[in-house]
Amino acid sequence: MSRLFLAPMEGLADYVLRDVLTRTGGFDGCVSEFIRVTGSVLPARVYEREAPEVRHASRTAAGTPMVIQLLGSDPEWMARNAAHAARLSPYGVDLNFGCPAKVVNQHGGGAMLLADPRQLNRIVSAVRAAVPAEVPVTAKMRLGVSDTALALECAVALAEGGAASLVVHARTRDHGYRPPAHWEWIARIDAAVDVPVIANGEVWTVADWERCRAVSGCADVMLGRGAVSDPFLALRIRGQMDPLPSAEDWRVVLHDIAGYLKKIQALGVARHEHGRVKKWLSYLQRTWPQAAELHAAIRRVQDSHEILRVIEQALESTGPRSSRETLLADQPDLADAIAG
C-alpha cells in the first residue's frame, strides 16, 4: 500500500486541525505549517507555538510523525535554523519551495525560488550539511513560477543538493489552486531524479487518488485540501471506509468541528476562531450539502460561542452518537495535553 501524507497548509492546517485529521486516521506522516526564516535563529518557543508536537516526540496525539517545514531564501540562515529545528524534530526538516502566497513571494521565498535552480541547490546543500545525517532533509516544490520551463532543472537541483525526497505540487505558482493539476509533470520529474517523489495536488476523492497515481507513476501521495473537505479521505483510500460519504460520517465531522472550536477557544491560539470554522466548513461543502446549510447559518455570526451553540444544535438533531464517534472521542488528544 502506498503511503499517505497530510500536507502543510498555511492558514488552514494548524496543529489543532492536524490533531483532528490524524486522529481520524490513515496518514503515515504530516508536515507543519511553514515556519518563516529571515535573519536570525528562531528560539525554541517559536517551534513550540507553531508546531507544539515537538513537545511530544514530534508526533500528533494519534502517533503520526510530524516534520517541521521551514521557508526562507538565505542558505546560511536556513542552515542555522534547520540545525536548531533538527534537535526538536527527529522525523525531518522540510523546505518550502512551493508557497504561492504574495506576501511570501514578495520577499523572494516559497515558489519564487523556482526561478533560480542554483539558489535552490545552495539552500538544500547548506541545510543538508548543517543537519545531522540521521535527520532527513526533504523539499516541496511546484512546477515553476509562471511556466514549467525549469521544472526538471529545479527538481534535479534539489535532489543533487541532498533532498532525500521531493513532494511535487503539480501546478505552477501562477496556477495557484486552480484545476487541473498536471500530474504528468510529476512523472517527468520522477524520471529525472534518483530520490522518491510524492505526488500532490487536486486529490479530492478515491478516484482522484487512483488517477493521480496512474498518471504520475508515484506510489506515495500527499493529501491537502481534499483531506480538509473530507476528513475520512485517507481511510477511504485505504479501503477502511466506504468510498462515498454518508450521514453517519457527517455526524462524526460535526463532532470534530465542535471539538476543534472548543480547543481553539480553550488554547487561545486565534483571535478570530469563527473565521477558522467558517473556512473549514467552506471546504466541507464540497463533500456534504449539510455543511453548506451550516455555513449559511453561521455566515454572519462573529461570536465563536454562538457558533458553537449552532453546531451543537445541529449535532443533536442528527441523533445518537455513532460507534465511530465514540471511538474517536476516547482517543488521546494533543491539544488537551498542551492546554494542560
PyMOL commands that set and color helices and strands:
alter all, ss='L'
color gray80, all
select helices_A, chain A and resi 15-24+44-50+52-56+75-86+102-105+110-115+117-130+151-161+183-192+206-216+225-229+233-237+247-267+273-284+289-298+304-316+323-329+334-339
alter helices_A, ss='H'
color red, helices_A
select strands_A, chain A and resi 4-6+29-31+35-36+66-71+93-97+137-141+166-169+197-200+221-223
alter strands_A, ss='S'
color yellow, strands_A
deselect
rebuild
show_as cartoon
